[in-house]
């Protein structure tokens, strides 16, 4: 799971010197911990003001924005159950502007 975050609102609290990056595909850069390999975020070239931060690296219980939702629910694992009341979509709801 990823959170779409405005680049201007993101900052590392610690460990910014411990991350590495690689181009995982044309237009996408993955940021990861060089010690354990944990995924930290994805940067998409077509969206220069946005970062996609892996929710697994966030400490605590962040407050969800009012437009929070699930995407690609038609391709989720059969064993995974969505147990909240957030809206669910079969595709991404964000339109990328070039």
GROMACS elastic network, one bead per residue, 0.5 to 0.9 nm:
[ bonds ]
;  ai    aj funct       b0    kb
    1    53     6  0.84029   500
    1    54     6  0.59524   500
    1    55     6  0.56695   500
    1    56     6  0.75238   500
    2    41     6  0.78407   500
    2    42     6  0.87810   500
    2    52     6  0.56412   500
    2    53     6  0.52286   500
    2    55     6  0.52925   500
    2    56     6  0.83332   500
    3    51     6  0.80567   500
    3    52     6  0.54710   500
    3    53     6  0.51914   500
    3    54     6  0.64788   500
    3    55     6  0.62887   500
    3    68     6  0.89445   500
    4    50     6  0.66427   500
    4    51     6  0.58990   500
    4    53     6  0.65452   500
    5     8     6  0.84649   500
    5     9     6  0.70625   500
    5    10     6  0.69668   500
    5    49     6  0.86507   500
    5    50     6  0.56805   500
    5    51     6  0.52311   500
    5    52     6  0.61521   500
    5    53     6  0.69902   500
    6     9     6  0.53760   500
    6    10     6  0.66841   500
    6    49     6  0.59315   500
    6    51     6  0.62073   500
    6    52     6  0.87617   500
    7    10     6  0.53296   500
    7    11     6  0.83753   500
    7    48     6  0.80099   500
    7    49     6  0.52489   500
    7    51     6  0.56723   500
    8    11     6  0.82952   500
    8    49     6  0.72630   500
    8    50     6  0.82382   500
   10    51     6  0.81983   500
   11    14     6  0.89754   500
   11    16     6  0.88732   500
   12    15     6  0.70039   500
   12    16     6  0.59089   500
   13    16     6  0.77915   500
   14    17     6  0.83133   500
   14    18     6  0.88864   500
   15    18     6  0.51273   500
   15    19     6  0.71822   500
   16    19     6  0.59032   500
   17    20     6  0.83339   500
   18    32     6  0.86889   500
   18    33     6  0.62294   500
   18    34     6  0.62940   500
   18    35     6  0.76413   500
   19    31     6  0.65802   500
   19    32     6  0.55451   500
   19    34     6  0.56411   500
   19    35     6  0.84219   500
   19    40     6  0.84093   500
   20    30     6  0.83193   500
   20    31     6  0.57409   500
   20    32     6  0.55307   500
   20    33     6  0.62789   500
   20    34     6  0.57791   500
   21    24     6  0.89386   500
   21    29     6  0.65471   500
   21    30     6  0.54266   500
   21    32     6  0.61955   500
   21    33     6  0.87046   500
   21    34     6  0.87689   500
   22    25     6  0.89058   500
   22    28     6  0.85579   500
   22    29     6  0.55321   500
   22    30     6  0.55035   500
   22    31     6  0.68862   500
   22    32     6  0.86024   500
   23    26     6  0.70285   500
   23    27     6  0.75350   500
   23    28     6  0.58103   500
   23    30     6  0.62935   500
   24    27     6  0.82578   500
   24    28     6  0.58663   500
   24    29     6  0.56723   500
   24    30     6  0.61732   500
   25    28     6  0.53303   500
   25    29     6  0.72390   500
   26    29     6  0.83582   500
   26    45     6  0.86861   500
   27    43     6  0.82173   500
   27    44     6  0.57600   500
   27    46     6  0.69281   500
   28    42     6  0.67082   500
   28    43     6  0.56694   500
   28    45     6  0.61588   500
   28    46     6  0.86528   500
   29    41     6  0.84303   500
   29    42     6  0.56844   500
   29    43     6  0.50662   500
   29    44     6  0.65315   500
   29    45     6  0.79659   500
   30    39     6  0.74050   500
   30    40     6  0.76538   500
   30    41     6  0.60114   500
   30    43     6  0.64485   500
   30    44     6  0.89261   500
   31    38     6  0.87677   500
   31    39     6  0.63895   500
   31    40     6  0.54411   500
   31    41     6  0.51695   500
   31    42     6  0.61259   500
   31    43     6  0.78177   500
   32    35     6  0.87985   500
   32    36     6  0.83783   500
   32    37     6  0.57019   500
   32    38     6  0.54514   500
   32    41     6  0.70208   500
   33    36     6  0.57700   500
   33    38     6  0.53082   500
   33    39     6  0.67881   500
   33    40     6  0.69953   500
   34    37     6  0.55044   500
   34    38     6  0.79398   500
   35    38     6  0.82189   500
   37    40     6  0.89325   500
   38    57     6  0.83836   500
   39    42     6  0.83320   500
   39    53     6  0.87378   500
   39    54     6  0.66618   500
   39    56     6  0.84505   500
   39    57     6  0.80718   500
   40    52     6  0.86470   500
   40    53     6  0.60548   500
   40    54     6  0.53254   500
   40    55     6  0.83442   500
   40    56     6  0.80830   500
   40    57     6  0.64041   500
   41    51     6  0.69025   500
   41    52     6  0.53485   500
   41    54     6  0.53286   500
   41    55     6  0.89189   500
   42    51     6  0.63092   500
   42    52     6  0.50994   500
   42    53     6  0.65876   500
   42    54     6  0.79828   500
   43    46     6  0.89168   500
   43    47     6  0.78275   500
   43    48     6  0.78442   500
   43    50     6  0.73106   500
   43    51     6  0.53426   500
   43    52     6  0.63936   500
   43    53     6  0.87824   500
   44    47     6  0.54644   500
   44    48     6  0.68624   500
   44    50     6  0.76695   500
   44    51     6  0.73490   500
   44    52     6  0.81563   500
   45    48     6  0.56215   500
   46    96     6  0.72056   500
   46    97     6  0.74587   500
   46    98     6  0.61690   500
   47    50     6  0.56179   500
   47    51     6  0.80578   500
   47    96     6  0.70625   500
   47    97     6  0.76690   500
   47    98     6  0.79117   500
   48    51     6  0.80422   500
   53    56     6  0.86288   500
   53    57     6  0.79393   500
   53    58     6  0.85215   500
   54    57     6  0.59767   500
   54    58     6  0.75962   500
   55    58     6  0.55086   500
   55    59     6  0.88144   500
   56    59     6  0.80783   500
   58    61     6  0.80502   500
   58    62     6  0.78175   500
   59    62     6  0.79223   500
   61    64     6  0.88700   500
   64    67     6  0.81401   500
   64    68     6  0.62843   500
   65    68     6  0.54373   500
   66    69     6  0.88852   500
   67    86     6  0.88468   500
   67    87     6  0.88105   500
   68    86     6  0.69117   500
   68    87     6  0.77630   500
   69    86     6  0.52969   500
   69    87     6  0.50263   500
   69    88     6  0.59897   500
   69    89     6  0.77527   500
   70    73     6  0.66189   500
   70    82     6  0.87663   500
   70    86     6  0.68971   500
   70    87     6  0.62674   500
   70    89     6  0.61230   500
   70    90     6  0.84941   500
   70    92     6  0.86965   500
   71    74     6  0.83748   500
   71    87     6  0.86560   500
   71    88     6  0.60311   500
   71    90     6  0.58288   500
   71    91     6  0.55788   500
   71    92     6  0.54744   500
   71    93     6  0.73745   500
   72    75     6  0.56743   500
   72    76     6  0.68257   500
   72    88     6  0.80433   500
   72    89     6  0.60355   500
   72    92     6  0.66012   500
   73    76     6  0.52029   500
   73    77     6  0.87845   500
   73    82     6  0.88742   500
   73    88     6  0.65143   500
   73    89     6  0.60477   500
   73    90     6  0.51524   500
   73    91     6  0.76555   500
   74    77     6  0.88529   500
   74    89     6  0.78507   500
   74    90     6  0.51811   500
   74    91     6  0.81475   500
   75    78     6  0.84456   500
   75    90     6  0.77294   500
   76    79     6  0.84180   500
   76    80     6  0.68883   500
   76    81     6  0.88325   500
   77    80     6  0.53901   500
   77    81     6  0.85049   500
   78    81     6  0.77796   500
   82    85     6  0.83800   500
   82    86     6  0.89231   500
   83    86     6  0.88655   500
   84    87     6  0.88590   500
   85    88     6  0.86639   500
   89    92     6  0.70369   500
   89    93     6  0.74526   500
   90    93     6  0.89378   500
   92    95     6  0.78370   500
